[in-house]
Amino acid sequence: MVEKKAFLLRLDPALWTALERLAESELRSVNAQIEFLLRDALSRRGVGSARGPNPAAAPPGTASGNRGRYGKVD
């Protein structure tokens, strides 16, 4: 498993609430949702990820193998 960098992130409470709702609707933890959104934003800007291909870009119906909190697919 790849070790991840931990850091403190301060967010506006309204933004946190929106992230919680979005994460819940997509069956992700808030942390996984933030990571997904950041990867998506980098991909749209043409910035590569050091981790390799974006697992969220997998074709529908294929598992990314990336499981988040509570066994939910990230």
N, C-alpha and C positions, 0 to 999 in steps of 0.2 A: 504494500500500500504506500502511496506517495504521501510524504509528510507535508502538511499544509501550514502555511504561515498564519499565525494568530495575531490579531490586532484589534484594538478598540475602535469602534465606529459610532460616532454620535449622530443620531438622526432626529429629525423633527417627529414628534409623536404622531402626527397625521400621516406622514410618509411611512412610518413603521406599521400603522394600522392598515394602510393600503397594501403594503408588502405582505402582511399576515393574510389578508383576504385573498390576494393573488396566489400566494404559496398554497393556501388551503385548497383553492379551486383547482390547482394543478398538482395536488398531492405531493407537495414538496415541503421541506422544512424552510423556514425563512432564510437560513444560511444558504441552503441549496438554491433557493430562488434568487438571492442576491448574486451568487456565483453564476447562475444561468444567465441572468440579465447582463452581467458584466461581460461574459464570454460572447453573448449575442452582440452587444454593442461593439466589442473589439472586432468581431468577425465582419460586421457591417462596414467598419472603417478600414478593413483590409489588414488589420494587425493580427499577426499570428500568435498562437498560444504556445508557451514552452511545453505544455503538457501534450501536445499533439492534436489530432482531430477533435472537433467538438462533438461529444457524445449526443448532444441534442440534435445534431444534424443527421442522425441515423434515420433511414427510411422508416415510414410508419410500419408498425407491426414487428419491428426488430428491437430486441432489448439492448440497451446500452451497457448492461452489466454494472451500472453505477447505481448503487443503492444508498439512499440517505437514511435519515433518522426514521425509526419504526419500520424499516424495510421498504419504504416507498421508493419508487424509481425516481432518480434525480434527472 
